[in-house]
Amino acid sequence: MRNRLAEIDDIVKRANEQSDLIDQAYLMQLAVIKLSGHIDYCVERMIAGYLEEHTSSRVLAFAKRQAERLTNLNPAKLEQIVGSFDPDWQKAVKAFLDTDENRQSLGNLIAARHKVAHGGTTKATAQILTEYRKVASATVDVLFDLFLPLSGSTPKAAGTY
């Protein structure tokens, strides 16, 4: 998962090195799409990992297919999905999203991705992408602690991350 972030960092670096503003804008938009996709991918993998440990094989096959279809995980959708596993987890995600600008930043990232994916443009700058990367990484970390806690530990309680 860290390799995916390194690739996105490289795209932003290349964009910043561009003298052509159109090329720079395209690379920044690519970074927005890839960063949003990183969250989707991580959530899918975490759900699959959790289900492999806690679910029978028949239910597992169905649930994995459903997890593969998760996209555009805006804050409300993310809270709903996590809450379908455990209400305390939903509270933990809500507490995380309500901290600082996390809810707004994550929502802006997903909205920017949606806009670009459907033919629009977004004014993503290195500064904005730095904020998006920060919230994407923190979101994945919170979810990782819930879905795949370190061996021998239990998922963190609501309000802790």
N, C-alpha and C positions, 0 to 999 in steps of 0.2 A: 504494500500500500504506500510505503514511503517513496518507492520508485515513481509512482504516479505523480506524487507531489513534486518530486525533483524534475520530472518532465514538464510539468506546468511552470515551475520556476524558470526553467530554461526558455520556454516560450515567452514569458514576460521579459526575461533578460534580452532575448533576441528582438522583441518588439521595441524595447527601450533603445536599442542600438540602431534602429531603422531611421534613416533620414527622410524616407518617403512616408508621409503621414497616413496615406491610404493603407500601405502595407502594415504600418504600426497598428492602425485601427483593426485590421483583419486579424492580426496576431493576438491582440488584446481580446477580441471577441472569441477567438478560438480558445484562449485561456479561460474565459468565462464558461464556455460550454464544457470544457474538460474538467474544470473545478466542480461544477454542478454534477457532472457525471461521476466524479470521484465520490461524492457523497452517496449518490444512488448505488454505485458499485459496492461501497463499503457496507451500506445498510443491507443490501442483498446478501453479501457474504456473511455478515454477522447473524442475520436471521437464519440463514442456512446452517451455520455452525451451531447456533442455539438449538435449532430443531433437530439436528442430527443427534444431539445429546439427550433430548427430552421427548422425542416423538417416535411412534411406531413407524414402520417402513411405509405403510399405505398412506398414512396421513402425511408423512414426510415428503413423498413424491408430489402430492397435491400442493402442499404448502410451499415447497421450493419453486414450483411453477408460478405460484401467486407472487412470491417474493421477487422473481425475475421481472415482473411487470411493474414494479414500483418505480415511478419516475416523478420528477418535479416535486421533490419532497419539501414543500414550503413548511413553515413552522407549524401551522395547524394540522396539516396532513401527517407530519412527523409525530406530533403529540398523539394523534389518533392511532397511528400504527403501533407506536410503543405502548400506548394504553391498552391496546387489545391483548398484549402479553401480560401486563401487570399494572394495576392502577398506581402503585407506588412508583413504578418506573416513569409513568406519565407525569407524576408530580415532580420527579427529579428532572425530567426534560423540560417541563414548564419552568421550574426554578432556574435552570440554566439559561433558557431562552429569555427569561425576564431579567437576567443580569446584564448590566451595561447595555450595549446596543445589539446584543446577539440576535434577538428576534428580528429586528429591523434589517440587520446586515444579511442574515440568512435569507430573509424574504426578498431583499433586493437582489441577491445573487440569483435566486431561482427565477425571479421575474425577468432579470436581464437575460438569462439563458433562454427562457421561454420566448422572449421578444426576438432574440437573434435566430432561434430555431424556426421561427415562423415568418422570417423575411424582414424583420425590423433591424434596427441598429441600436447599439448602446454605447454610451461614452465611458468606456472602461479605461481608467488610467492605471498606472503602476500603483499609485496610492490606494485607489479603490480596490484593486486586485489584492493588495497586501491585506486589506481589511477582510475581504472575502476569504482569502486563504486562512487567515487567523480564525475566523468563525467556522469555516469548514473543518479545519483540523480539530478545533475544540469540540465541535459537534460530534465528530467521529470518535474522539477520545471518550466523551461522555457515554455514547452508545456502546462503545467497546466495553467500558466498565460495567454496563448493565447486562449486555448480552453474553459477553465472554469474559467473565471475571477470571483473575488469575486462579490457577488450580488450588483448591482447598479453601478459597474464600467464597463469600456469598455476594450477590449483587449489592451494590450500595443502596442504602435507604434513600427515601425521598429527601430532596434538598441537599444532598451531598454529591459532589462530583470531583 
